[in-house]
Amino acid sequence: MTDTTERIYWLAWTRLRGIGSKSQRALFDHFGSMATAWEASAAELADIEGFGAKTVDSIVAQRPTINPDHLYATYTDANPWFWTLGDDDYPALLRESPLPPPILHYLGEPHPEDLTGQRPSVAIVGTRSPSDYGKRWTRRLTEALVEKGFTILSGMAAGIDAIAHETCLRHSGRTIAVFGTGVDVIYPDSNRKLYAAIRDRGLILSEYPAQTGPRREHFPARNRIVAAMSRATIVTEAPERSGALITARLANDYGREAIAVPGNLDNPDLRGCNRLIADGAAQLVLDEQHLLDLLAGLPGLDPQRVTTTSAPAREIPPDFPELLRRVLEGIPYEPISIDQLAANLGLSGGELLAALSQLELMDWIVQLPGSMRYQRC
């Protein structure tokens, strides 16, 4: 967990109008500390790429109106459990996405395997008014994934989302629900029993503070978190205009896999899945084994090896070369780009590439196919 001072200032920056996730990341990357950024002069802020005079003037004008310490004390009374983007245990896959929420609230018990991605997660999403066909295949695919130890993500909406969560819990699986409300707000009310079960046995996430009620614009935003935190997104049934399709297309944008269950051409409520497949935005799934085969081909995913507990980490020997140790310790179990790694470690490109090559030959890390991203084995 990041020290409290940094958490105070991550929260303070979220209270400035016009300073979103992208701007906050830029501040952190530039200054290395949100507390330092808070004290920065107008001239220092203007040095950040993309910060024009209007943005800088707005920051300078707003900061005196906020007391960060008082804000934090008041906020944590109502929101005792949350991560900031600077916290070490902030979900790794979400952190690497283009627009991670600077503040992520949670309710339930976080598992390190989920946060680091050592236990891979798959999203299952779809229509709020599923047919018997959609219900049946949601249950079948969820059961197959739970049996192999996957965490199931969804948005706890009525219909497909709720069925995926319920099926996962019924088979003693791990499930995570991402809300478009505060984590303390049950929506829809028909999911009250499901809410209690996920709170007690899974994890509830939201970028919105406590007591935030349902708002139309929050649910599409919620979808980006579902897509970002999942290695793959499966749409089991959806019409052509559906939030589930937004989630699948976001998965594509984030370099994740999208998979769709083909639908009956006579049923307009199933055309969304067929459209994803026709557009090349999702792979077609034939049955449970075909789904597991598709997932086995993804970087970092092998359903035959996934269990509900993580394997012990391989220990670095005491006599390990210092540069290699430094680079290795900077590489998480989730993919990280070489640019981000270089920025984190402060190493030159040549120095870093040489170390990465040695670590890969020693089977400590793996380079993801077709990319300049690495992850620890």
Secondary structure as GFF3:
##gff-version 3
##sequence-region A 1 377
A	DSSP	alpha_helix	4	14	.	.	.	ID=ss1
A	DSSP	alpha_helix	21	31	.	.	.	ID=ss2
A	DSSP	alpha_helix	34	38	.	.	.	ID=ss3
A	DSSP	alpha_helix	42	46	.	.	.	ID=ss4
A	DSSP	alpha_helix	53	62	.	.	.	ID=ss5
A	DSSP	three_ten_helix	63	65	.	.	.	ID=ss6
A	DSSP	alpha_helix	68	78	.	.	.	ID=ss7
A	DSSP	beta_strand	82	84	.	.	.	ID=ss8
A	DSSP	alpha_helix	92	95	.	.	.	ID=ss9
A	DSSP	beta_strand	103	108	.	.	.	ID=ss10
A	DSSP	alpha_helix	112	116	.	.	.	ID=ss11
A	DSSP	beta_strand	121	126	.	.	.	ID=ss12
A	DSSP	alpha_helix	132	147	.	.	.	ID=ss13
A	DSSP	beta_strand	151	154	.	.	.	ID=ss14
A	DSSP	alpha_helix	160	170	.	.	.	ID=ss15
A	DSSP	beta_strand	175	178	.	.	.	ID=ss16
A	DSSP	three_ten_helix	189	191	.	.	.	ID=ss17
A	DSSP	alpha_helix	192	201	.	.	.	ID=ss18
A	DSSP	beta_strand	203	206	.	.	.	ID=ss19
A	DSSP	alpha_helix	218	228	.	.	.	ID=ss20
A	DSSP	beta_strand	232	237	.	.	.	ID=ss21
A	DSSP	alpha_helix	243	253	.	.	.	ID=ss22
A	DSSP	beta_strand	257	260	.	.	.	ID=ss23
A	DSSP	three_ten_helix	268	270	.	.	.	ID=ss24
A	DSSP	alpha_helix	271	278	.	.	.	ID=ss25
A	DSSP	beta_strand	283	284	.	.	.	ID=ss26
A	DSSP	alpha_helix	288	296	.	.	.	ID=ss27
A	DSSP	alpha_helix	322	329	.	.	.	ID=ss28
A	DSSP	beta_strand	336	337	.	.	.	ID=ss29
A	DSSP	alpha_helix	338	345	.	.	.	ID=ss30
A	DSSP	alpha_helix	349	361	.	.	.	ID=ss31
A	DSSP	beta_strand	365	367	.	.	.	ID=ss32
A	DSSP	beta_strand	373	376	.	.	.	ID=ss33
###
